[in-house]
Amino acid sequence: MSHTWQLQDAKARFSEVVKLAGSEGPQMVTCRGVETAVVLSIEDYRRLEASRPSLVDYLMAGPKLDDDTIALINDRSRDTGREIEL
């Protein structure tokens, strides 16, 4: 059986789409021929969620900057701008 459904078919046979997601894997839904959504089993969803790092972990895994680069970034003009008469 195909794993791609047109939106109107997926809506009409939603319970079948959900059952197939559990037994055969993710079910793709298209809208006007464009892949739009995926129906996943709860097991597939939880596996994806477990492998995703938290925002803090993601940011901490970023590139490490040496002291010279940090000093260059922090070395900015102390000019506060022009004075404006109100």
LINRA-V935906 format. One record per backbone hydrogen bond with DSSP energy under -0.5 kcal/mol. NH is the residue of the N-H (numbers start at 0). CO is the residue of the C=O. E is the energy in kcal/mol with one decimal. If there is no record, write none. Layout:
nh | co | e
NH | CO | E
NH | CO | E
This chain:
nh | co | e
4 | 27 | -2.9
6 | 29 | -2.0
9 | 5 | -2.7
10 | 6 | -2.4
11 | 7 | -1.8
12 | 8 | -2.1
13 | 10 | -0.9
15 | 12 | -0.5
16 | 12 | -2.1
17 | 13 | -2.5
18 | 14 | -2.3
19 | 15 | -2.6
20 | 16 | -1.9
21 | 17 | -1.5
22 | 18 | -1.8
23 | 19 | -3.4
24 | 19 | -0.9
26 | 38 | -2.2
27 | 2 | -3.2
27 | 25 | -0.5
28 | 36 | -3.1
29 | 4 | -3.1
30 | 33 | -2.5
33 | 30 | -1.4
35 | 28 | -2.9
36 | 28 | -1.9
38 | 26 | -2.8
39 | 37 | -0.6
40 | 20 | -0.5
44 | 40 | -2.2
45 | 41 | -2.6
46 | 42 | -2.1
47 | 43 | -2.1
48 | 44 | -2.5
49 | 45 | -2.3
50 | 46 | -1.3
51 | 47 | -0.6
51 | 48 | -0.8
57 | 53 | -2.5
58 | 54 | -2.6
59 | 55 | -2.6
60 | 56 | -1.3
61 | 58 | -1.4
69 | 65 | -2.1
70 | 66 | -2.5
71 | 67 | -2.1
72 | 68 | -2.3
73 | 69 | -2.3
74 | 70 | -1.2
75 | 73 | -1.5
